[in-house]
Amino acid sequence: MEYPLVDAFVTAWDNHSADALRATMSEDAIYEVVPQGRSFGPDKLGEQVGFMQSLSSDFSMSIESVLRDGNRYAVEWALMGTNDGPFGPLHLEASGRSFRVRGAWIIETENSKITLCRAYWDFAGLLRQIDASHGGQVAWQMALWSEEHSSGMPTTEEN
């Protein structure tokens, strides 16, 4: 355990535990999901975990590498699973396909808590791997995130 806070964060994701994720974060932390254009506080992490579970009930994560500079971390990770459930608010049918997606977090910490986590991951690659990338099937997701943006959700520019 060279990086206890990072290890706890990835373990919380690996266990699908919003409570454990919140425990690693400060009360005013920001979690930004760059491919989705979403930013939110720890109180909304359950929704993000639910989004991932709707995609794959067996998803797991592994750390590929970690770089640290003081209170900042760059964490490269992999997300693996099987698309075994309806995906998103339109409940696209499960494809039954497995996937492996690479991503990274840029994390800032203070007092042994995460204050900022920016998540970057290959959303297009995920959609290709689960066979949801054709036609208008992803338009629902982009429209949903656009509605969230217009409804006052903070964006990167507002942080």
QUIMO-V156544 format. One line per field, one symbol per residue. phi: phi as a letter, one per 20 degrees, with the letter a starting at -180 (. if undefined). Layout:
phi=???
//
This chain:
phi=.fcgffffffffffeldffffgfedffdfddddgfemdcbegfdfgffffgffffbfdfbcbeeacdccmedcdceccdcrcfdbfdnfelgffemeebbdebbddddcblmcfdbcdddbefffffffemdeelefefgffffffffffenffdgfee
//
